[in-house]
Amino acid sequence: MATLSVVSTILALLVLSPISHARTQAQLVELDEDSWQQLLEGEWMVEFFAPWCPACKALGPIWKDFSDWSKDLGVKVAHIDVTASPGLSGRFMVTALPTIYHVKDGVFRQYRGSRDKESFINFVEEKKWQTLESVSSWKAPQSIQMSLVAQFFKLSMAVRGLHTTLVDYYGIPYWGSYILFALGTVVVGALLGLLIVFIIDAVFPTQASSLPSRRKRPKVEDDGHKSDGGHDSEGSNKSEEEEDDIVDDTGRAERGQPRS
């Protein structure tokens, strides 16, 4: 009877062990480009890692052990692979790996303490995150500008993947790939410039100038006035000369001198 009880206990432990292990694994939430907005609600601790990062590999088991306490602490524990979600590395300005953030109702604070399970638990349990400075609004991951940064990061990774495909799959040399990208950049830039010009012309159309035009007096009239003035002066000079001749002739006649 005692032997049967021991056997049943062992069987129960063997059955319940995989169940508890599966529950532990499910508590560590994996986020990506499509699900990261879950961080905006509730309290989270999230780690950014890469599979090739040695420090991330060392932190991995510790982070999983910390996730076992998530329900007791009332916090959700997650991790994000930046190689699978490059846009999130730009959105969160991840410059070193691993990077850990504490999130409370959409307010982000970067964790810079010790990387062990006890430190993580004390950080959440004692609310030490309240002493940290939160990420400014213009650098917040949900802001418009950081969304644009995320798109640029995704574009850069796409360009890098295309470069690798051209070199490895199609056998194009490196310099040939760079020339293609340079030409593509010039063409895209020209098209964007034309598009911006069209948009500006459509929104702010040019208007005709409303300044009054100054009319110039024709030179013919000026010349005519000048010529008329010249004729008038010449006429006056001639009349004066004729008067002088008359006076001179009259004087000679009175003195009995012959006229010239």
Backbone bond lengths (Angstrom), bond angles and torsions (degrees), N, CA, C in turn:
res aa  C-N    CA-C-N  psi(-1)  N-CA   C-N-CA  omega(-1)  CA-C   N-CA-C  phi
1 M - - - 1.457 - - 1.528 110.52 -
2 A 1.335 116.26 -43.81 1.458 120.83 178.19 1.519 110.48 -66.21
3 T 1.353 114.77 -37.26 1.466 118.67 178.90 1.514 110.71 -64.15
4 L 1.339 116.72 -40.66 1.469 120.84 178.69 1.527 111.11 -63.47
5 S 1.319 117.00 -37.31 1.464 120.59 179.56 1.526 111.26 -66.68
6 V 1.335 116.26 -40.51 1.469 120.02 178.94 1.519 111.03 -65.24
7 V 1.344 115.42 -42.18 1.468 119.73 -179.96 1.521 110.72 -63.35
8 S 1.340 116.84 -42.83 1.469 119.99 179.87 1.530 111.34 -64.71
9 T 1.332 116.62 -36.24 1.471 119.89 178.10 1.520 111.23 -65.10
10 I 1.340 115.50 -42.31 1.474 119.54 179.17 1.521 110.75 -64.08
11 L 1.324 116.96 -42.58 1.465 120.72 178.79 1.528 111.17 -62.83
12 A 1.331 115.99 -39.82 1.467 119.34 179.35 1.524 111.02 -64.34
13 L 1.328 116.99 -39.78 1.463 119.99 178.09 1.517 111.60 -65.62
14 L 1.336 115.83 -39.96 1.461 119.21 179.02 1.522 111.89 -65.28
15 V 1.325 116.83 -34.52 1.466 120.68 -179.68 1.523 111.05 -75.41
16 L 1.338 116.93 -41.80 1.460 120.64 -176.08 1.523 113.08 -77.45
17 S 1.333 117.79 -22.40 1.460 120.29 -177.96 1.524 112.89 -63.07
18 P 1.344 121.26 -48.00 1.469 119.91 176.96 1.519 112.63 -62.46
19 I 1.371 116.13 -34.02 1.463 118.97 -179.41 1.523 110.72 -64.68
20 S 1.349 115.94 -46.44 1.461 119.49 179.94 1.524 110.78 -66.08
21 H 1.350 117.05 -34.79 1.460 120.44 178.30 1.520 110.65 -65.79
22 A 1.325 116.78 -41.68 1.462 120.59 178.26 1.521 110.46 -64.62
23 R 1.305 118.26 -38.14 1.457 121.24 179.18 1.526 109.74 -65.01
24 T 1.329 117.19 -39.62 1.456 120.77 179.13 1.520 111.11 -63.75
25 Q 1.327 116.93 -43.72 1.453 120.31 179.44 1.520 111.59 -64.27
26 A 1.327 117.62 -34.20 1.459 120.98 -177.55 1.515 111.71 -71.85
27 Q 1.336 118.50 -20.74 1.456 121.15 -178.30 1.526 112.03 -73.37
28 L 1.317 118.82 -22.07 1.453 121.96 176.90 1.525 108.21 -86.95
29 V 1.315 115.81 109.12 1.464 121.52 -174.17 1.527 109.31 -85.81
30 E 1.319 115.44 132.68 1.468 121.07 176.65 1.526 108.84 -102.56
31 L 1.318 116.36 119.75 1.459 122.01 -177.98 1.523 110.34 -108.87
32 D 1.340 115.43 157.01 1.459 121.21 178.71 1.527 109.44 -146.62
33 E 1.329 116.30 -164.29 1.468 121.67 -177.75 1.529 112.45 -59.54
34 D 1.308 116.60 -32.32 1.462 120.45 -175.11 1.526 113.55 -88.72
35 S 1.332 117.87 -20.31 1.469 119.78 -172.77 1.523 113.83 -120.09
36 W 1.328 119.06 4.36 1.462 120.24 -174.85 1.530 112.39 -65.37
37 Q 1.334 117.65 -23.32 1.464 120.14 -178.05 1.528 113.00 -67.69
38 Q 1.322 117.73 -7.81 1.464 119.77 171.90 1.531 111.05 -61.63
39 L 1.335 116.70 -23.54 1.461 120.43 -179.89 1.521 112.77 -66.05
40 L 1.321 117.50 -18.23 1.458 120.84 -175.74 1.521 112.80 -76.30
41 E 1.318 117.58 -7.65 1.463 121.46 -179.89 1.520 109.80 -124.73
42 G 1.324 116.99 131.02 1.454 121.34 177.86 1.521 112.02 84.86
43 E 1.330 114.99 -164.58 1.465 122.25 -178.72 1.519 109.43 -113.31
44 W 1.349 115.73 133.32 1.455 121.78 -174.60 1.525 110.22 -136.95
45 M 1.335 113.77 154.37 1.458 122.99 162.42 1.527 105.57 -125.37
46 V 1.331 116.24 120.52 1.458 120.09 -173.97 1.524 109.52 -127.39
47 E 1.328 114.74 137.63 1.465 121.77 -179.74 1.525 109.39 -113.33
48 F 1.328 116.19 135.87 1.460 122.66 172.48 1.525 107.98 -102.55
49 F 1.319 116.32 125.60 1.460 120.43 -175.12 1.525 109.94 -141.13
50 A 1.329 114.64 170.01 1.464 122.63 172.85 1.520 107.86 -136.98
51 P 1.323 117.94 142.20 1.471 119.85 -176.99 1.526 113.50 -61.61
52 W 1.326 118.37 -27.63 1.459 121.30 -177.40 1.529 112.84 -86.11
53 C 1.326 117.99 -5.87 1.469 122.12 -174.90 1.532 110.30 -81.45
54 P 1.350 119.73 119.55 1.469 121.14 179.84 1.529 112.85 -61.64
55 A 1.336 117.56 -41.59 1.465 119.94 179.61 1.521 111.14 -64.99
56 C 1.326 116.48 -34.27 1.469 120.01 177.61 1.527 110.91 -67.96
57 K 1.318 116.05 -38.19 1.463 119.34 177.72 1.525 111.03 -63.76
58 A 1.325 116.62 -38.06 1.466 119.91 178.81 1.520 111.52 -69.46
59 L 1.328 117.06 -33.66 1.463 120.69 -178.76 1.524 112.37 -80.61
60 G 1.317 117.85 -20.29 1.464 121.03 -174.99 1.523 114.87 -52.19
61 P 1.338 119.91 -55.64 1.474 120.20 179.73 1.530 113.09 -61.99
62 I 1.327 116.76 -36.75 1.468 119.98 178.76 1.524 110.45 -65.34
63 W 1.315 116.24 -40.23 1.462 120.19 -179.74 1.527 111.09 -66.47
64 K 1.305 116.84 -36.26 1.470 120.04 177.27 1.526 110.88 -68.23
65 D 1.324 117.15 -40.47 1.465 119.56 176.40 1.529 111.02 -63.34
66 F 1.312 116.56 -38.15 1.462 120.22 177.48 1.528 111.25 -64.83
67 S 1.323 116.33 -34.98 1.469 119.41 179.26 1.527 111.97 -65.51
68 D 1.337 117.93 -22.93 1.462 120.27 177.07 1.531 111.74 -63.85
69 W 1.305 116.82 -23.21 1.461 121.48 -178.88 1.530 112.66 -95.17
70 S 1.286 116.97 4.98 1.466 119.88 -173.02 1.530 112.12 -61.31
71 K 1.320 117.22 -42.45 1.467 119.54 -179.05 1.519 111.13 -67.93
72 D 1.317 116.78 -40.04 1.459 119.52 179.35 1.530 111.59 -66.18
73 L 1.318 116.75 -33.74 1.460 120.88 -178.86 1.523 112.61 -86.96
74 G 1.307 116.96 -12.10 1.460 120.27 -177.75 1.518 113.16 71.38
75 V 1.318 116.74 31.18 1.462 122.12 -179.12 1.527 108.39 -132.00
76 K 1.314 116.30 148.15 1.459 121.23 176.52 1.524 109.07 -97.32
77 V 1.310 115.81 138.34 1.464 122.29 -178.51 1.525 108.28 -112.82
78 A 1.330 116.45 129.98 1.463 121.21 -176.34 1.521 109.83 -139.46
79 H 1.311 115.52 165.81 1.466 121.17 172.35 1.529 109.12 -143.36
80 I 1.341 115.31 154.99 1.461 122.64 -176.39 1.521 108.44 -133.07
81 D 1.325 115.79 126.69 1.460 122.26 176.48 1.530 108.31 -86.24
82 V 1.334 117.22 112.16 1.467 120.19 -175.78 1.521 112.08 -72.84
83 T 1.328 118.01 -19.93 1.461 119.22 176.41 1.522 111.29 -73.10
84 A 1.326 116.86 -31.95 1.459 120.52 176.76 1.518 112.09 -85.94
85 S 1.326 117.74 -23.41 1.472 122.47 -179.82 1.528 109.12 -130.41
86 P 1.342 117.69 72.19 1.474 119.65 -176.86 1.517 113.21 -64.98
87 G 1.337 117.18 -28.11 1.458 119.23 179.57 1.516 112.72 -63.25
88 L 1.333 117.25 -31.25 1.465 120.56 -179.80 1.527 111.75 -72.22
89 S 1.323 117.41 -28.87 1.465 118.88 176.20 1.524 110.87 -65.44
90 G 1.344 116.92 -33.98 1.456 119.85 174.87 1.514 112.35 -76.80
91 R 1.312 116.83 -38.79 1.468 120.55 -179.33 1.528 111.45 -62.95
92 F 1.331 117.51 -37.14 1.464 121.95 -178.95 1.535 112.56 -98.62
93 M 1.342 117.43 6.01 1.463 122.38 178.96 1.527 111.22 52.43
94 V 1.325 115.44 51.68 1.458 121.09 179.64 1.525 108.34 -80.48
95 T 1.313 117.24 111.73 1.461 122.40 -179.26 1.521 112.89 -110.01
96 A 1.321 118.07 -8.91 1.460 122.29 178.62 1.522 108.36 -146.25
97 L 1.321 115.18 152.86 1.464 121.12 -179.77 1.516 109.37 -123.95
98 P 1.331 117.41 141.28 1.478 125.98 -7.47 1.536 111.31 -78.36
99 T 1.314 115.95 151.95 1.461 123.19 175.46 1.523 108.70 -118.53
100 I 1.334 116.48 133.65 1.465 121.80 -176.25 1.524 109.17 -121.69
101 Y 1.310 115.63 134.03 1.468 122.10 177.02 1.519 109.93 -121.43
102 H 1.328 115.11 143.63 1.461 121.49 166.64 1.520 107.23 -103.61
103 V 1.329 116.44 134.19 1.463 121.82 -177.07 1.521 108.43 -126.66
104 K 1.315 115.26 131.26 1.462 121.42 177.52 1.519 108.46 -135.17
105 D 1.342 115.84 107.13 1.470 122.38 178.46 1.528 111.88 53.60
106 G 1.323 116.18 44.51 1.460 121.02 176.62 1.510 115.61 84.26
107 V 1.340 118.28 1.18 1.465 122.33 177.78 1.527 107.71 -100.66
108 F 1.338 116.48 124.40 1.459 122.11 -172.80 1.525 110.29 -104.55
109 R 1.340 114.60 137.64 1.463 122.28 174.87 1.524 107.86 -137.39
110 Q 1.323 115.94 134.38 1.459 119.44 -178.90 1.524 110.51 -86.07
111 Y 1.326 115.16 129.74 1.465 121.75 178.92 1.527 108.80 -83.72
112 R 1.329 116.34 129.03 1.464 121.31 -178.94 1.533 111.82 -127.70
113 G 1.330 117.48 18.06 1.453 121.01 -178.06 1.518 112.72 -86.68
114 S 1.335 114.76 -164.56 1.465 121.24 179.76 1.522 110.33 -68.05
115 R 1.327 115.32 149.16 1.465 120.29 -176.18 1.528 110.23 -104.92
116 D 1.321 115.21 66.20 1.460 120.87 173.24 1.520 108.49 -135.62
117 K 1.317 115.62 163.58 1.461 120.17 -172.87 1.518 111.90 -62.54
118 E 1.318 117.88 -41.74 1.459 120.18 -178.42 1.530 111.46 -63.98
119 S 1.311 116.96 -39.30 1.471 119.91 179.09 1.520 111.05 -66.05
120 F 1.325 116.54 -40.20 1.467 119.88 177.81 1.530 110.94 -62.80
121 I 1.335 115.66 -44.19 1.469 119.88 -178.71 1.528 110.69 -64.48
122 N 1.325 116.67 -45.60 1.468 119.68 179.41 1.529 111.57 -64.66
123 F 1.306 116.76 -35.64 1.464 120.99 -180.00 1.523 110.92 -60.56
124 V 1.340 116.33 -41.15 1.468 120.29 -179.38 1.523 110.88 -81.87
125 E 1.329 116.62 -44.24 1.459 120.70 -173.81 1.531 111.50 -67.08
126 E 1.317 116.99 -40.22 1.463 121.14 -179.10 1.530 112.74 -91.74
127 K 1.315 116.29 3.82 1.476 122.76 178.20 1.529 111.89 54.41
128 K 1.314 115.03 45.45 1.457 119.47 177.43 1.526 112.11 -69.41
129 W 1.305 115.97 -16.22 1.465 119.28 179.42 1.530 111.59 -64.29
130 Q 1.334 117.15 -19.78 1.462 119.70 179.59 1.525 112.49 -67.56
131 T 1.327 117.21 -20.43 1.467 120.81 179.37 1.527 112.49 -85.68
132 L 1.315 117.21 -8.38 1.461 120.97 -178.49 1.521 110.75 -89.14
133 E 1.307 115.47 149.93 1.468 121.05 176.78 1.522 109.32 -79.30
134 S 1.300 116.27 132.02 1.462 120.72 -178.79 1.522 110.50 -78.15
135 V 1.304 115.26 158.73 1.464 121.32 177.05 1.526 108.76 -65.77
136 S 1.334 116.57 133.99 1.466 120.76 -177.98 1.524 110.79 -63.18
137 S 1.318 115.53 157.57 1.465 120.68 -174.66 1.521 112.05 -62.83
138 W 1.336 118.67 -35.45 1.461 119.68 -177.52 1.527 112.15 -76.60
139 K 1.351 117.36 -13.33 1.463 121.14 174.61 1.519 112.02 -107.92
140 A 1.317 117.47 6.73 1.464 120.74 -179.93 1.528 110.01 -64.92
141 P 1.329 118.44 139.16 1.470 120.55 -177.15 1.518 114.08 -58.51
142 Q 1.329 117.97 -28.01 1.461 120.10 -177.84 1.525 113.03 -87.19
143 S 1.342 118.56 0.22 1.459 121.19 -179.10 1.527 110.57 -74.97
144 I 1.336 115.37 161.84 1.465 120.61 -177.79 1.526 110.73 -66.15
145 Q 1.328 117.46 -42.95 1.457 120.02 -177.09 1.522 112.08 -64.53
146 M 1.331 117.43 -37.55 1.460 119.25 178.16 1.525 111.10 -73.21
147 S 1.319 117.08 -26.68 1.466 119.73 173.03 1.522 110.39 -65.31
148 L 1.337 116.88 -38.57 1.465 120.51 176.16 1.524 110.96 -65.98
149 V 1.334 116.71 -40.53 1.463 120.08 176.99 1.523 110.56 -61.06
150 A 1.321 116.59 -40.48 1.463 120.51 178.50 1.525 110.96 -61.85
151 Q 1.333 117.31 -39.76 1.463 120.28 178.38 1.526 111.07 -65.62
152 F 1.331 117.52 -38.14 1.460 120.27 177.44 1.529 110.97 -65.11
153 F 1.323 117.50 -38.67 1.458 120.68 177.30 1.525 110.56 -63.98
154 K 1.313 116.79 -42.42 1.459 120.11 178.28 1.522 110.75 -64.65
155 L 1.340 116.27 -39.43 1.461 120.01 178.52 1.525 111.10 -64.91
156 S 1.323 116.72 -41.46 1.465 119.84 179.60 1.525 111.42 -63.47
157 M 1.324 116.97 -39.13 1.462 119.67 177.71 1.523 111.11 -68.35
158 A 1.332 117.16 -35.31 1.463 120.10 177.03 1.528 110.71 -66.21
159 V 1.335 116.53 -41.29 1.467 120.43 177.87 1.525 110.34 -64.71
160 R 1.307 116.34 -40.32 1.467 119.74 178.12 1.524 110.99 -63.36
161 G 1.327 116.64 -41.70 1.458 119.63 177.38 1.517 112.25 -64.34
162 L 1.343 116.63 -38.58 1.463 120.18 177.66 1.520 110.99 -65.60
163 H 1.323 116.53 -40.00 1.464 120.48 177.42 1.530 110.80 -61.42
164 T 1.306 116.78 -43.66 1.467 120.46 178.59 1.521 111.09 -62.79
165 T 1.331 116.71 -40.32 1.465 120.44 178.86 1.521 111.41 -64.68
166 L 1.334 117.23 -43.45 1.466 120.42 -179.94 1.523 111.72 -63.06
167 V 1.323 116.71 -38.60 1.462 120.35 -176.52 1.523 111.58 -79.31
168 D 1.327 117.24 -47.67 1.463 120.80 -173.69 1.524 112.83 -81.97
169 Y 1.328 117.29 -40.45 1.468 119.99 -173.82 1.525 111.93 -88.81
170 Y 1.335 117.26 -45.49 1.465 120.39 -177.00 1.525 113.14 -94.20
171 G 1.307 118.70 -6.70 1.457 121.51 176.25 1.516 114.81 72.77
172 I 1.310 118.55 19.18 1.465 121.68 178.07 1.529 108.92 -74.91
173 P 1.345 118.27 133.62 1.474 119.08 178.82 1.522 111.59 -64.55
174 Y 1.325 114.05 163.77 1.464 118.80 -177.52 1.525 111.58 -60.18
175 W 1.353 116.36 -44.55 1.463 118.51 -178.12 1.524 111.28 -64.78
176 G 1.349 117.25 -33.58 1.458 119.82 176.92 1.519 112.02 -66.03
177 S 1.331 115.64 -39.44 1.465 119.20 177.48 1.525 111.09 -65.08
178 Y 1.347 116.28 -40.15 1.467 119.37 178.97 1.525 111.49 -65.24
179 I 1.342 117.39 -38.27 1.467 120.39 178.21 1.522 110.45 -64.21
180 L 1.324 116.99 -42.03 1.462 120.05 178.16 1.526 111.34 -61.25
181 F 1.325 116.01 -42.52 1.465 119.00 178.88 1.529 111.28 -66.77
182 A 1.344 116.96 -36.54 1.469 119.70 178.48 1.525 110.88 -65.12
183 L 1.334 116.65 -44.90 1.466 119.81 178.05 1.527 110.94 -63.05
184 G 1.320 115.71 -41.83 1.459 118.99 178.26 1.518 112.11 -62.38
185 T 1.341 116.08 -38.38 1.468 119.49 178.30 1.521 111.39 -64.40
186 V 1.350 116.89 -41.55 1.468 120.53 179.55 1.523 110.69 -64.00
187 V 1.336 116.53 -44.83 1.467 120.15 -178.56 1.527 110.79 -64.33
188 V 1.316 116.16 -46.38 1.467 119.51 -179.82 1.527 110.69 -63.73
189 G 1.336 117.04 -40.71 1.462 119.64 178.03 1.518 112.78 -62.68
190 A 1.344 116.28 -40.71 1.468 119.31 178.14 1.524 111.45 -64.66
191 L 1.322 116.42 -42.59 1.467 119.48 179.25 1.528 111.40 -64.42
192 L 1.319 116.44 -41.33 1.470 119.06 177.93 1.525 111.34 -65.05
193 G 1.343 116.56 -38.57 1.460 119.29 177.38 1.516 112.59 -62.34
194 L 1.335 116.73 -43.85 1.465 119.97 177.09 1.523 111.33 -63.07
195 L 1.324 115.75 -40.20 1.462 119.15 179.40 1.524 111.23 -62.93
196 I 1.331 117.04 -41.62 1.466 120.41 178.85 1.523 110.97 -64.35
197 V 1.336 116.74 -40.57 1.472 120.06 178.75 1.521 110.75 -62.88
198 F 1.335 117.06 -43.75 1.465 120.51 178.80 1.528 111.24 -62.10
199 I 1.320 116.16 -41.00 1.465 119.60 179.97 1.526 110.68 -65.15
200 I 1.335 117.14 -42.81 1.468 120.31 179.22 1.521 110.92 -63.72
201 D 1.340 116.67 -41.73 1.467 119.26 178.26 1.522 111.99 -64.62
202 A 1.335 116.01 -34.45 1.464 118.79 -179.95 1.525 111.79 -73.74
203 V 1.319 116.55 -37.21 1.467 120.00 -178.19 1.524 111.42 -81.25
204 F 1.318 116.69 -40.82 1.470 121.54 -179.25 1.523 109.44 -122.18
205 P 1.319 118.36 78.83 1.474 120.23 -179.17 1.521 110.90 -66.85
206 T 1.322 115.59 147.69 1.461 120.66 178.97 1.519 110.37 -74.24
207 Q 1.346 117.31 144.58 1.453 123.24 -179.57 1.517 110.10 -117.91
208 A 1.379 115.74 152.01 1.457 120.88 179.28 1.518 109.99 -68.47
209 S 1.334 116.37 148.21 1.462 120.81 -179.20 1.519 110.54 -69.22
210 S 1.345 117.69 135.20 1.459 123.27 -178.26 1.521 112.91 -98.88
211 L 1.346 119.50 8.28 1.452 122.02 -179.36 1.518 110.25 -73.39
212 P 1.342 119.19 138.23 1.477 120.55 179.77 1.516 111.00 -68.75
213 S 1.325 115.31 140.15 1.457 120.81 -179.75 1.520 110.23 -85.54
214 R 1.302 115.32 139.81 1.459 120.72 179.58 1.527 109.64 -92.13
215 R 1.318 115.53 125.03 1.460 120.41 179.23 1.527 110.08 -91.25
216 K 1.296 116.33 135.52 1.453 122.00 177.89 1.525 109.79 -93.54
217 R 1.292 115.43 137.31 1.463 119.77 177.34 1.520 109.53 -70.59
218 P 1.300 117.33 135.19 1.475 119.40 -178.20 1.507 111.16 -62.70
219 K 1.310 115.08 142.84 1.454 120.88 -178.87 1.518 111.90 -67.81
220 V 1.341 116.40 -24.70 1.464 119.67 -177.97 1.509 110.27 -62.49
221 E 1.351 115.07 -40.74 1.457 118.67 -179.72 1.514 110.50 -64.65
222 D 1.343 116.80 -42.68 1.454 119.56 179.56 1.511 111.15 -61.80
223 D 1.340 114.28 -43.58 1.463 117.92 179.24 1.516 110.79 -63.42
224 G 1.364 114.17 -37.53 1.459 118.01 179.75 1.500 111.57 -64.36
225 H 1.362 115.25 -42.79 1.461 118.43 178.59 1.512 111.03 -63.26
226 K 1.315 114.74 -40.47 1.456 117.75 179.48 1.522 111.12 -63.52
227 S 1.369 115.17 -42.41 1.472 118.44 -179.68 1.516 110.96 -65.93
228 D 1.355 117.88 -38.99 1.457 120.73 177.66 1.512 110.55 -62.79
229 G 1.304 115.99 -42.50 1.457 119.45 178.57 1.516 111.63 -61.68
230 G 1.340 114.75 -37.34 1.453 119.07 179.23 1.507 111.70 -65.55
231 H 1.383 114.52 -42.07 1.466 118.10 178.83 1.510 110.71 -64.57
232 D 1.339 118.32 -39.70 1.466 120.95 -179.52 1.518 111.15 -62.42
233 S 1.314 116.57 -42.79 1.465 119.41 -179.59 1.519 111.54 -66.33
234 E 1.356 114.93 -38.89 1.460 117.94 178.95 1.521 110.66 -65.89
235 G 1.367 116.08 -40.01 1.471 119.31 179.12 1.510 112.38 -62.83
236 S 1.320 116.85 -41.52 1.466 120.26 179.52 1.520 111.17 -65.37
237 N 1.338 115.76 -38.01 1.466 118.66 178.68 1.534 111.36 -63.80
238 K 1.355 115.54 -41.08 1.468 119.23 -179.73 1.524 111.32 -65.37
239 S 1.323 117.74 -41.43 1.477 120.39 179.83 1.516 111.28 -63.64
240 E 1.338 117.11 -38.83 1.456 120.23 178.12 1.528 110.97 -64.17
241 E 1.351 116.68 -40.21 1.466 119.38 178.82 1.535 111.18 -64.68
242 E 1.343 116.86 -40.23 1.462 120.04 179.19 1.524 111.11 -63.61
243 E 1.339 116.91 -40.55 1.467 120.02 177.83 1.524 111.18 -62.46
244 D 1.327 116.37 -39.93 1.466 119.61 178.35 1.528 111.15 -62.66
245 D 1.343 116.40 -40.35 1.475 119.89 179.38 1.523 110.60 -64.36
246 I 1.319 117.22 -40.95 1.464 120.36 -179.48 1.518 110.53 -64.07
247 V 1.320 115.57 -44.16 1.466 119.14 179.24 1.520 110.41 -62.56
248 D 1.330 115.99 -41.95 1.457 120.41 -178.39 1.530 110.66 -64.32
249 D 1.336 118.42 -43.61 1.455 122.12 -179.81 1.522 110.55 -65.91
250 T 1.302 117.62 -38.48 1.467 120.94 179.99 1.522 111.31 -64.08
251 G 1.330 115.57 -41.01 1.456 119.90 179.55 1.518 111.63 -64.58
252 R 1.289 117.44 -39.69 1.453 121.13 -179.58 1.509 110.53 -68.06
253 A 1.323 115.73 -38.70 1.473 118.26 -179.80 1.513 110.83 -64.02
254 E 1.299 118.41 -38.99 1.457 121.61 179.80 1.523 111.21 -65.85
255 R 1.358 117.59 -34.01 1.457 120.78 -178.90 1.522 111.56 -86.01
256 G 1.323 118.45 -3.68 1.456 122.07 179.47 1.497 113.87 80.27
257 Q 1.335 116.40 18.57 1.461 120.04 178.28 1.513 109.55 -90.18
258 P 1.324 115.44 142.15 1.482 117.40 178.70 1.529 111.32 -66.95
259 R 1.284 114.93 149.89 1.486 120.01 177.88 1.514 109.65 -76.54
260 S 1.221 115.88 146.16 1.461 120.65 179.65 1.498 110.63 -78.36
